Amino acid sequence: MKALFRNANVYTNGGFKKQDMLLDGASLSVFTGDVSRVDLPVFNNIAILPGFCDVHVHFREPGFSYKETIKTGSLASARGGYTAVCTMPNLIPPPDCPENLKRQTDLIERDAVIAVFPYGTITKDQAGAELSDMEGMKNSVIGYSDDGKGIQSDELMLEAMKKARELDKMIVAHCEDNSLLRGGYIHDGEYARSHGHRGICSESEFGQIARDLELVKKSGCKYHVCHVSAKESVEIIRRAKSEGVDVTCETGPHYLTMCDKDIGEHGRFKMNPPIRGKEDRDALIEGIKDGTVDMIATDHAPHSEEEKSHGLEKSNMGVVGIETAFPVCYTYLVKTGIITLEELIDLLSVRPRQRFNIKSDVGFTVFDLSDEYRIDPAEFLSMGKSTPFEGVSVFGRCLLTVYGGKAVYESDRLTKPVNNSEEK
């Protein structure tokens, strides 16, 4: 496959420069010839970017391969421009010891087309009662998480943090106080009240974040907060950072671009934590602008069509996002002037790799920034099709992702440019 990217936006050393680039298979080189004499597909308004890194995905294997597999999840990631992901441990069996973890790492070694780094659980069987074999898994995991469940015991979480510090590994926390859930399944806000739904209060998230940050001060461990959604959470983390606490956090594209007035009755709007109010969304945007929120992660969580077909109350929690993250964020955050493209690359690639010590020189991705289209789940490579962005019009389509010197995703549009213009 050959193509010419005319006056491409090439990301290098933290910024962009314009260059004509020649694509030959999975290799890129600067083109210095006469563009008018080239008999190749020519693309304008192309961005050549470092491969993205998502520190929070669910690939469901082993245990739930009817939802997603290592192969389909990694292929979907490549289509989204990702060359590295970290997989959450709510699996069967859960990776709480080396033997169980090996079930997953064997599948990764066999089937993954990009870099896949598994988490080990914090507790045995994710039951929240006893620590997992954290030491035994140390050399094979990116960190420890019980994602999907908050650690309810202060004493057990402190014990886990002390062990993680001893092992020089990170605690990656799903923060949720079960005593405050009260059967809720969407945000306790305007939509819930007006449509008769039970709400999840924001304190169920920010209260446990506040608790954990006090425990981090006692333990000295490296600590990362999953899927921050509430304005109070942002302020608590901002304050902790100003005090020198070793904490980072992530939020998701849906929390940055939607609020509860944008949701509907379909299960594709149901995830945990939920999409919250406008003030929460605005606080998260301010958080990515001032550095309080360190990175964007998708919490890609595929389910079967049947599991997501029962409306807000009875559908499973979780939506997919790995194939839509860049176009959604580019459209709603960059094209609107909220952040720059350089800042978006920091959030999607640079900072996640820095925090989790993941190599940054193993691949790249190519996006056509002029390509406007409506998100169609039928086109997803993920087995999961449930997304809150179904039918939404976005800019930015992935044309190519290269990892380890191989093209792991290649769009058929590389051979036939469509409506590709200099500016749009």
Secondary structure as the mmCIF struct_conf table of DSSP 4:
data_model
#
loop_
_struct_conf.conf_type_id
_struct_conf.id
_struct_conf.beg_label_comp_id
_struct_conf.beg_label_asym_id
_struct_conf.beg_label_seq_id
_struct_conf.end_label_comp_id
_struct_conf.end_label_asym_id
_struct_conf.end_label_seq_id
STRN STRN1 LYS A 2 THR A 12
TURN_TY1_P TURN_TY1_P1 ASN A 13 GLY A 14
STRN STRN2 GLY A 15 ASP A 24
TURN_TY1_P TURN_TY1_P2 GLY A 25 ALA A 26
STRN STRN3 SER A 27 VAL A 30
BEND BEND1 GLY A 33 GLY A 33
HELX_RH_3T_P HELX_RH_3T_P1 VAL A 35 ARG A 37
BEND BEND2 LEU A 40 LEU A 40
STRN STRN4 VAL A 42 PHE A 43
BEND BEND3 ASN A 45 ASN A 45
STRN STRN5 ILE A 46 PRO A 50
HELX_LH_PP_P HELX_LH_PP_P1 GLY A 51 GLY A 51
STRN STRN6 PHE A 52 VAL A 57
TURN_TY1_P TURN_TY1_P3 GLU A 61 GLY A 63
TURN_TY1_P TURN_TY1_P4 SER A 65 LYS A 67
HELX_RH_AL_P HELX_RH_AL_P1 ILE A 70 ARG A 79
TURN_TY1_P TURN_TY1_P5 GLY A 80 GLY A 81
STRN STRN7 TYR A 82 THR A 87
BEND BEND4 ILE A 92 PRO A 93
BEND BEND5 PRO A 95 PRO A 95
BEND BEND6 CYS A 97 CYS A 97
HELX_RH_AL_P HELX_RH_AL_P2 PRO A 98 ASP A 111
BEND BEND7 VAL A 113 ILE A 114
STRN STRN8 ALA A 115 PRO A 118
HELX_LH_PP_P HELX_LH_PP_P2 TYR A 119 TYR A 119
STRN STRN9 GLY A 120 GLY A 120
HELX_LH_PP_P HELX_LH_PP_P3 THR A 121 THR A 121
BEND BEND8 ILE A 122 ILE A 122
STRN STRN10 THR A 123 THR A 123
HELX_RH_3T_P HELX_RH_3T_P2 LYS A 124 GLN A 126
BEND BEND9 GLY A 128 GLU A 130
STRN STRN11 LEU A 131 LEU A 131
HELX_RH_AL_P HELX_RH_AL_P3 MET A 134 MET A 137
HELX_RH_3T_P HELX_RH_3T_P3 LYS A 138 SER A 140
BEND BEND10 ILE A 142 ILE A 142
STRN STRN12 TYR A 144 TYR A 144
TURN_TY1_P TURN_TY1_P6 ASP A 147 GLY A 148
BEND BEND11 LYS A 149 LYS A 149
HELX_RH_AL_P HELX_RH_AL_P4 ASP A 154 LEU A 167
TURN_TY1_P TURN_TY1_P7 ASP A 168 ASP A 168
STRN STRN13 MET A 170 ALA A 173
HELX_RH_3T_P HELX_RH_3T_P4 ASN A 178 LEU A 180
TURN_TY1_P TURN_TY1_P8 LEU A 181 GLY A 183
STRN STRN14 ILE A 186 HIS A 187
BEND BEND12 ASP A 188 GLY A 189
HELX_RH_AL_P HELX_RH_AL_P5 GLU A 190 HIS A 195
TURN_TY1_P TURN_TY1_P9 GLY A 196 GLY A 196
HELX_LH_PP_P HELX_LH_PP_P4 HIS A 197 ARG A 198
STRN STRN15 GLY A 199 ILE A 200
HELX_LH_PP_P HELX_LH_PP_P5 CYS A 201 CYS A 201
TURN_TY1_P TURN_TY1_P10 SER A 202 SER A 202
HELX_RH_AL_P HELX_RH_AL_P6 GLU A 203 SER A 219
STRN STRN16 LYS A 222 VAL A 225
BEND BEND13 HIS A 227 HIS A 227
HELX_RH_AL_P HELX_RH_AL_P7 LYS A 231 SER A 242
TURN_TY1_P TURN_TY1_P11 GLU A 243 GLY A 244
STRN STRN17 VAL A 247 THR A 251
HELX_RH_AL_P HELX_RH_AL_P8 PRO A 253 THR A 257
HELX_RH_3T_P HELX_RH_3T_P5 ASP A 260 ASP A 262
BEND BEND14 GLU A 265 HIS A 266
HELX_RH_3T_P HELX_RH_3T_P6 GLY A 267 PHE A 269
BEND BEND15 ASN A 272 PRO A 273
HELX_LH_PP_P HELX_LH_PP_P6 PRO A 274 ILE A 275
HELX_RH_AL_P HELX_RH_AL_P9 LYS A 278 ASP A 290
TURN_TY1_P TURN_TY1_P12 GLY A 291 GLY A 291
BEND BEND16 THR A 292 VAL A 293
STRN STRN18 MET A 295 ILE A 296
STRN STRN19 HIS A 300 HIS A 300
TURN_TY1_P TURN_TY1_P13 GLU A 305 LYS A 308
BEND BEND17 HIS A 310 HIS A 310
HELX_RH_AL_P HELX_RH_AL_P10 GLY A 311 LYS A 314
BEND BEND18 SER A 315 SER A 315
HELX_LH_PP_P HELX_LH_PP_P7 ASN A 316 ASN A 316
BEND BEND19 MET A 317 MET A 317
TURN_TY1_P TURN_TY1_P14 ILE A 322 THR A 324
HELX_RH_AL_P HELX_RH_AL_P11 ALA A 325 CYS A 329
HELX_RH_PI_P HELX_RH_PI_P1 TYR A 330 VAL A 334
TURN_TY1_P TURN_TY1_P15 LYS A 335 GLY A 337
BEND BEND20 ILE A 338 ILE A 339
HELX_RH_AL_P HELX_RH_AL_P12 LEU A 341 ILE A 345
HELX_RH_PI_P HELX_RH_PI_P2 ASP A 346 VAL A 350
HELX_RH_AL_P HELX_RH_AL_P13 ARG A 351 PHE A 356
TURN_TY1_P TURN_TY1_P16 ASN A 357 ASN A 357
BEND BEND21 SER A 360 VAL A 362
STRN STRN20 GLY A 363 ARG A 374
HELX_RH_3T_P HELX_RH_3T_P7 PRO A 377 GLU A 379
BEND BEND22 LEU A 381 MET A 383
TURN_TY1_P TURN_TY1_P17 PRO A 388 GLY A 391
STRN STRN21 SER A 393 TYR A 403
TURN_TY1_P TURN_TY1_P18 GLY A 404 GLY A 405
STRN STRN22 LYS A 406 GLU A 410
HELX_RH_3T_P HELX_RH_3T_P8 ASP A 412 LEU A 414
BEND BEND23 THR A 415 LYS A 416
BEND BEND24 ASN A 419 ASN A 419
BEND BEND25 GLU A 422 GLU A 422
#
